[in-house]
């Protein structure tokens, strides 16, 4: 009996030791899940990520004071005012409804107002990531101007308007005196530095335009470019870069494709399976989401290679556009060299086009003065061309980008000053050449 108990105890001891050894071996055999996960979610970084405040930016300011009107594109003033606004204490935003064109203009351009003008309508859902804004029923609302009314009120609060030129709609909030004091001080500083250009109101059949009758001079710029490595984009845009095939300046993984315009160094990515047949039927809320998704998409692969601002959403094809800016002036091109465009599809991106280069080094000795006619002269020429004057929304300074002659090497671009205008929500160059 004692011998049996001894054998049973020995067997139990062996089984316990064996269990410990097997458990240790199983634990040692576990794969390194942490390392695998890190490798799978690692993104390819093209250049930079940006915040909403760096991309959804104003392009000019208009000051209405003393019965006169002034404008400035100066980046220092425009960006400073926009940045200060991020710390302002806005009351709840309420809708003031749709106005007549005349009432709309009277409110936003009245004496004592300071306007921040954006290239195109920004959804409140996106802008609330920049400014601390709250309000009801803003999911489908957008605006392209912030108007600070600096006139004194008995209540001690000052009105702020968020306005939409396309729809003549106004949303209203208010600020305490301490915030309006900052706006006033910035305007006083701009006056002292002579940064403001006088403009005059010019009536159209819809909204008033504010134009100068003085000719202007602006310097052209030449830049040496830095061409991006296409492999960065194939890794960022294709799920399995190892399966990508290259043929005749195109890359494909069998379902989606990248095509290169080597003459202009422009890339276009397309995923045909994601095509949305009816983008124009999307709701306002869905359009806001598509703009947000497009911004996120560029950020996901750190695709901001220069200064790019949001400049509009194309209702017809569902494309969100981000345009190159230099010194707070928009850069236009005829061939995609200055624009990032993202078209969201059914579940993912359908199309993505962009420059395959970034501005690297400005050549100071190549900068020359370019004389331009007045913005009023531009207005008169457009009017004489019988365009739809109701669709003419703004005329301002910009640049046109083209290749500079460098023996065909495509290493230098020239930014030539020009007048640009916003027409039915799209930005175009004003051709001021004399017609035959």
ChimeraX attribute file (.defattr): number of C-alpha atoms within 10 A of each C-alpha:
attribute: neighborCount
match mode: 1-to-1
recipient: residues
	/A:1	5
	/A:2	6
	/A:3	7
	/A:4	9
	/A:5	10
	/A:6	10
	/A:7	11
	/A:8	10
	/A:9	11
	/A:10	11
	/A:11	12
	/A:12	11
	/A:13	12
	/A:14	11
	/A:15	12
	/A:16	11
	/A:17	12
	/A:18	12
	/A:19	12
	/A:20	11
	/A:21	12
	/A:22	12
	/A:23	12
	/A:24	11
	/A:25	11
	/A:26	9
	/A:27	10
	/A:28	10
	/A:29	9
	/A:30	8
	/A:31	9
	/A:32	9
	/A:33	9
	/A:34	8
	/A:35	9
	/A:36	10
	/A:37	10
	/A:38	10
	/A:39	10
	/A:40	8
	/A:41	8
	/A:42	9
	/A:43	13
	/A:44	17
	/A:45	17
	/A:46	22
	/A:47	15
	/A:48	14
	/A:49	16
	/A:50	16
	/A:51	12
	/A:52	17
	/A:53	17
	/A:54	14
	/A:55	17
	/A:56	22
	/A:57	25
	/A:58	26
	/A:59	24
	/A:60	21
	/A:61	26
	/A:62	23
	/A:63	25
	/A:64	21
	/A:65	15
	/A:66	8
	/A:67	8
	/A:68	14
	/A:69	23
	/A:70	20
	/A:71	21
	/A:72	21
	/A:73	23
	/A:74	18
	/A:75	17
	/A:76	13
	/A:77	19
	/A:78	22
	/A:79	20
	/A:80	13
	/A:81	19
	/A:82	19
	/A:83	15
	/A:84	14
	/A:85	18
	/A:86	16
	/A:87	12
	/A:88	18
	/A:89	16
	/A:90	21
	/A:91	18
	/A:92	13
	/A:93	19
	/A:94	17
	/A:95	18
	/A:96	14
	/A:97	11
	/A:98	15
	/A:99	14
	/A:100	13
	/A:101	16
	/A:102	12
	/A:103	11
	/A:104	19
	/A:105	17
	/A:106	12
	/A:107	16
	/A:108	23
	/A:109	21
	/A:110	18
	/A:111	18
	/A:112	19
	/A:113	23
	/A:114	27
	/A:115	23
	/A:116	21
	/A:117	21
	/A:118	21
	/A:119	23
	/A:120	25
	/A:121	22
	/A:122	23
	/A:123	22
	/A:124	21
	/A:125	19
	/A:126	18
	/A:127	17
	/A:128	13
	/A:129	13
	/A:130	20
	/A:131	19
	/A:132	15
	/A:133	18
	/A:134	16
	/A:135	15
	/A:136	9
	/A:137	10
	/A:138	16
	/A:139	16
	/A:140	14
	/A:141	20
	/A:142	26
	/A:143	24
	/A:144	19
	/A:145	23
	/A:146	24
	/A:147	24
	/A:148	25
	/A:149	26
	/A:150	22
	/A:151	13
	/A:152	13
	/A:153	11
	/A:154	6
	/A:155	7
	/A:156	10
	/A:157	20
	/A:158	20
	/A:159	20
	/A:160	25
	/A:161	25
	/A:162	24
	/A:163	27
	/A:164	21
	/A:165	18
	/A:166	15
	/A:167	15
	/A:168	18
	/A:169	21
	/A:170	25
	/A:171	21
	/A:172	20
	/A:173	22
	/A:174	21
	/A:175	19
	/A:176	16
	/A:177	15
	/A:178	11
	/A:179	20
	/A:180	23
	/A:181	12
	/A:182	15
	/A:183	20
	/A:184	16
	/A:185	11
	/A:186	17
	/A:187	18
	/A:188	12
	/A:189	12
	/A:190	16
	/A:191	13
	/A:192	10
	/A:193	9
	/A:194	10
	/A:195	17
	/A:196	20
	/A:197	16
	/A:198	18
	/A:199	22
	/A:200	15
	/A:201	13
	/A:202	13
	/A:203	10
	/A:204	14
	/A:205	11
	/A:206	15
	/A:207	21
	/A:208	20
	/A:209	18
	/A:210	21
	/A:211	24
	/A:212	19
	/A:213	14
	/A:214	14
	/A:215	12
	/A:216	13
	/A:217	13
	/A:218	17
	/A:219	13
	/A:220	18
	/A:221	21
	/A:222	23
	/A:223	21
	/A:224	17
	/A:225	17
	/A:226	15
	/A:227	15
	/A:228	16
	/A:229	11
	/A:230	15
	/A:231	13
	/A:232	15
	/A:233	20
	/A:234	21
	/A:235	18
	/A:236	20
	/A:237	19
	/A:238	19
	/A:239	11
	/A:240	11
	/A:241	16
	/A:242	10
	/A:243	10
	/A:244	17
	/A:245	12
	/A:246	12
	/A:247	8
	/A:248	7
	/A:249	11
	/A:250	16
	/A:251	20
	/A:252	20
	/A:253	17
	/A:254	9
	/A:255	10
	/A:256	18
	/A:257	21
	/A:258	23
	/A:259	18
	/A:260	19
	/A:261	15
	/A:262	11
	/A:263	10
	/A:264	16
	/A:265	17
	/A:266	20
	/A:267	23
	/A:268	20
	/A:269	24
	/A:270	20
	/A:271	17
	/A:272	14
	/A:273	14
	/A:274	17
	/A:275	18
	/A:276	16
	/A:277	10
	/A:278	10
	/A:279	20
	/A:280	13
	/A:281	12
	/A:282	13
	/A:283	11
	/A:284	14
	/A:285	15
	/A:286	14
	/A:287	23
	/A:288	22
	/A:289	17
	/A:290	22
	/A:291	24
	/A:292	16
	/A:293	18
	/A:294	24
	/A:295	23
	/A:296	16
	/A:297	17
	/A:298	19
	/A:299	18
	/A:300	16
	/A:301	20
	/A:302	18
	/A:303	21
	/A:304	20
	/A:305	19
	/A:306	17
	/A:307	18
	/A:308	24
	/A:309	25
	/A:310	26
	/A:311	26
	/A:312	21
	/A:313	24
	/A:314	17
	/A:315	14
	/A:316	10
	/A:317	14
	/A:318	23
	/A:319	24
	/A:320	24
	/A:321	23
	/A:322	24
	/A:323	26
	/A:324	27
	/A:325	19
	/A:326	16
	/A:327	12
	/A:328	22
	/A:329	20
	/A:330	23
	/A:331	24
	/A:332	25
	/A:333	17
	/A:334	11
	/A:335	15
	/A:336	20
	/A:337	26
	/A:338	25
	/A:339	23
	/A:340	26
	/A:341	26
	/A:342	27
	/A:343	26
	/A:344	26
	/A:345	20
	/A:346	12
	/A:347	10
	/A:348	15
	/A:349	22
	/A:350	21
	/A:351	21
	/A:352	22
	/A:353	21
	/A:354	21
	/A:355	23
	/A:356	22
	/A:357	20
	/A:358	20
	/A:359	17
	/A:360	14
	/A:361	12
	/A:362	16
	/A:363	13
	/A:364	11
	/A:365	8
	/A:366	12
	/A:367	17
	/A:368	14
	/A:369	12
	/A:370	13
	/A:371	13
	/A:372	18
	/A:373	16
	/A:374	16
	/A:375	25
	/A:376	20
	/A:377	17
	/A:378	22
	/A:379	20
	/A:380	10
	/A:381	16
	/A:382	18
	/A:383	14
	/A:384	9
	/A:385	9
	/A:386	8
	/A:387	12
	/A:388	12
	/A:389	16
	/A:390	13
	/A:391	17
	/A:392	23
	/A:393	20
	/A:394	20
	/A:395	22
	/A:396	22
	/A:397	19
	/A:398	23
	/A:399	24
	/A:400	20
	/A:401	21
	/A:402	19
	/A:403	18
	/A:404	17
	/A:405	12
	/A:406	10
	/A:407	7
	/A:408	10
	/A:409	9
	/A:410	17
	/A:411	16
	/A:412	21
	/A:413	20
	/A:414	21
	/A:415	22
	/A:416	21
	/A:417	22
	/A:418	22
	/A:419	20
	/A:420	24
	/A:421	22
	/A:422	18
	/A:423	17
	/A:424	14
	/A:425	21
	/A:426	16
	/A:427	20
	/A:428	15
	/A:429	20
	/A:430	18
	/A:431	13
	/A:432	14
	/A:433	6
	/A:434	6
	/A:435	5
	/A:436	3
